[in-house]
Amino acid sequence: MKTIEHVTGYLDSLSLSVKTLRLVALVVGVGMSAVGYYFRGSEHPILSENADTIWLVGLSMLLLANLVLVFVDKQSVELLKSLHAKETEVEATEQTVSELSHDNTTLTAWLALTKLLSELTDQAMAADTVDRETTIRLYKAAVEFIAEYKGRLFGFNDDYANIAIYEFDQSRGELVCVACYRTRPSDAEVEHRSWKPGEGHVGKAYELQTELVCSDARVPDVSAWISAPPEKFREEDTNRYVSLAAIPIALEAERPLGVVIMTSSEPYRFVNFQQVDDDPLMQRAKYSVAALQDIAAQIAQLMFILRSKRNNQEGETDDK
């Protein structure tokens, strides 16, 4: 657009001179064309031989004068600017439509996942008894539902994904993994690490009772703060858990019941709200954190129901 404005200004400065030259070219061109045409019928050999040349030169000057008009005419330049502006508007509209389409896909996935998780809560409420098998089944279903929407809702592509629910075990004083999904299924079957409050990103989110969001855990200052203690650190942690969000599982202001954690091997899948700019990927990463907060709230309801039913069953057993 700046180039067009520069050319327009330059042509405007030459407008008077160019129009004068054009007028002269028109007059001379018309005159030469008329003279050439007239000399075609002349009996003088020199005049008749050069008549066609004179006529062609005159015609060429007329064409050149009108061609110059195309480039210096203000209406033509304004039309060019208008077309460029319209092209910019079309590109902006296409970008907006693309973003709205993406937002609609994200919202649809969010609502679908919310419905699935609420169905798990309904199952827990309807259960007559809640044993360990039922508890694990419902938690596993929850992480599998989240994993099903990791692409549409969280933007995961070929990432190595880790989704886990940790429940605080009062007797052990640790956060214990009760359900886990990993991109490589065999990795989810290994023995999981447990975390004391304050240990790693899971323990810190629990201890601080607030979400812990990291866009790139490889940054030295960040890594030193959230990495696992030496005795629990594994070499693959650095490449697997690059961006992450750990959200406390809690009902209102009560002490958290546990933590839901989601990680990616790619940076900037999750970002703090302070980091967000107009970049669509950053906006998506912001929505990812909000979605996981909503998921944690639903899992808190599920966990509370399961705990309450287990405690009631244990109390009834003790009474007998």
N, C-alpha and C positions, 0 to 999 in steps of 0.2 A: 504493500500500500504506500510506503514511503517513496519507493521508486516512482510510482505513478504520479504522486504529488510533485516530486522533483521535476519530472518530465513536463507535467502540466504547467508548472511555474516557468520553466524555461521557454516553452512554446508561447505562453502568454506574453513574455518579454519580447519575443520576436514577432508577435502578431501583426503589428503595424507594418513592419518592413516586408514580411512575407506577403501580406495582403496587397501591398503596393506592387511587389514584383509579380504577383499573380495577375493583377489587373493589366499590367504591361504585357505579360505573356499572353493573356486572352486577346488583347487588342491586336498585338503583332500576329498571333496565331490565326485569328479570323482574317486579318488582312492578307497574310501570305497564302492562306487557303483559297481566298477569293481570287487573288492575283494568279496563283498557279492554275486554278480552274479556268480563268479567263484566257491565259496564255496557251492553253491546250489547243485552242482554235486559231492561234496566230499563224500567219503565213511566214513569219520570220523564223528561219531555221534555229537560231540560237535560243529564241524565246520558247519555241515549241519543244525543243529538246530538254530544256530545264524546267518546263512547266510541272512535270510530275514530281521532280525533286522539291520544288518550291511548295507544292501542295502538301507533300508528305511532311516536310519540316513544319509547316503551319499546323497540320493536324497533330503532330507530335507535341508541339507546344501547348495546344489545347488540352490534350490528354494529360500532360505533365502538370498543367495548371490545376486541373480538377483533382489529380492525384494528391497534390500538395494540400488541397482543401480538406481531403479526408483526414490528414494528420494534424492540421492546425485548426480545423474548425472546432470551436469550443464545445459544441453539442456532442461531437464525436468523442472528445476527451472525457466529458462528463459521463457519457454513456459507458465508456470503458471503466471509469471509476465506479459507476453504479453496478456494473456487472461484477467487478471484483468484490464490492461490498456484499452483493447478493451471494456470491460464492462463499465468502466468509460466514455469512449467516447460515447458509445451508450446512456447512461443515459443523458449525456450533450446534445447529438443530440435530444433526445426526449424532453428535456426541451426547447431547442431552437424552435423545431417544435411547441410545445404547445404555446410558447410565440408569435410566428409568426401567429399562428391560431387566438390567442386572438387579436393581433394587427389588423389582417385582419377584424375580427368581429367589432372591435371598429371603424376602418376606414370606413367600409361599413355603419355602423349606423350613423356616423358623416356626411357622404355624403348624406345619405337619409334624415336626419333631415335638413341639409342645403337646400336641394331641396324643402322640404315642407315649410320652412320659406320663401324662395324666392318666392314661389307661393302666399303667403299671401301679400308680397310686391307688386306683380303684380296685385293682386285683389284691393289693395288700390289705385294703380296708375290708374287702369281702372275704378274705381268708379266715377260716375258723381257727386255725392254728398256724403259727409261723415257726418252722424249724430252720436249721442251718441251710438245708438244701433249697428251701423256698427263698430264703434271703439271698443266697448266692445267685440263684436263677434270676431274680428280679434285678439285682445289681448288674449282672452280666448283660441282661436284655437292655438295660439303660445305656451302657457303653457301646453296645452294638448299634443301637438306634442313633446315637451321636455319630458313630463312625460312618453310618449309612449316608449322613448328610454332610460329611466333612468337606466334600468338594463344593457343593452348592451353597453351603452356609459359611464355611470357613476358608474357602479358596484353596484347599489342599489339592495338589495335582499328583506328582510323583514323590511327594514328601514321605519321609519315614515318620509316621504318626504314632503318637502314644497318647492314649486316653485312659485315665485310671480314676477310680474312686477309692479314697482312703477313709477309713473310719477310726476314730480314736478309741483305743482299747484301754479302759480304765485300769484293768489289772496289770497291764504291762507298761502303762504310761507312754505308749507309742501310737503313732498313726500306722495302721496296718492296711495293706492293699486288699480290698474285698472283691474287686473286679477290674479287669484290665483288657484293653484292646491294643494291639500293635500291628503295624503293617505286615510284618512277618509273623504269622500265627504262632510259630514255635517259640518266638521270643516271649510271648504272653504266658507260656506254660512254665517258665523257669521260676525259681524261688525269688520273690520280690523283696526288695529292701524295705524295712520299716524305718520310720523316722520319729525321733524325739522332737518335741516342740523346739523350734529354733534351728533344726538341722535341715540343710538344703532348702530348695524353694518350697517344698511341701510343708516342712516344719516351720519355716518362717511365716508362710501365709497363715498357718494355724495360730502361731504364737502372737502375731501382730493383729489377727482377726480382721484382715483386710486383703483384698486381692493383690497378688504379686504378678505383675506383668513385665515381661522382658522381651524386647524386640530382637536383641542379638546378645546371647549369653557369652559369646566369644570375646566381647570387649573386656579387656583385663580388669578394669575396676568393677564391672558387674560380675564377672566370673568369680572374682575373689570373695564376693559377698554372698552369692547364692549357691555356689558349688557345694557338693557333698563333702563331709569331713574326710580326711585321708583314708581312714579305715573302711569307708563305704564308697569311695570314688572308684569308678570303672573307666577304663580307657575310652570306651565307645561313647561315654556321656558327652564328650566335647562335640562330636559330629552329629549325634542323634538329637540332643536337646538344645537346639539353637535359639528358637523363639518359643515362648511358653506363656501360659496364663494359669496360675494356681488360685482358685477361688474357694474361700471357706464355705463349708456347708453349714448354714446356721439359720435358725428361725428368729427373726427380728434381732434383738440385742443380746440374745442368749449366747453362752459359750459355744463355739462351733462344735458340731458333732463329728466333723471330718473335713476333708478337702477334696475337691474335684480338680484334676490337673489335665491339661491338654498341651502337648508339645509338638513341634515340627522340626525337621532337619533343615528347613529353609528359614532365613531371617525375615522379620517383619510380617509374619502371619498374625501377630498380636502386637499392638502398640498402646502406649499410654495415651490418654486423651490429649495431653499436652503436646504430644509429638505429631498430632494430626495436621496435615495441610490439605490442599485441594487435590492432591494426587489420588486417583480412584483406588489404587491399591492400599493406600494409607487409610482411606475412608472405609474400605472393606475390613481392614484389620481392626478398626475401631468398632465396627459392628460385630466382629467376631468376639471381642471382649464382652460387649453388651449381651450377646446371645449366650455366652458361657455363664454369665452372671444369672441370667434367667434360668438356665439349666440347673445351676447349683441350687437355686431357690426351690425348684421342683424336686430335686434329689433330696433336699433337706426335709420336705414333707414326707417323701417315701421313707427316708431313714428314721424319722421321728415315729412314724406309724409302726414300722418293723420293730424298733426298739421297745416301744410301749407295749406291743403285743407280746414280745419275748419276756419282758419284765413281768407282765401280768401272769403269763403262763408259769414262770418260775415261782412267783408268789403263791399261785394256786397249788403248785407242787409242794412247796414248803409247808403250806397249811395242812396238807394231807399227811 
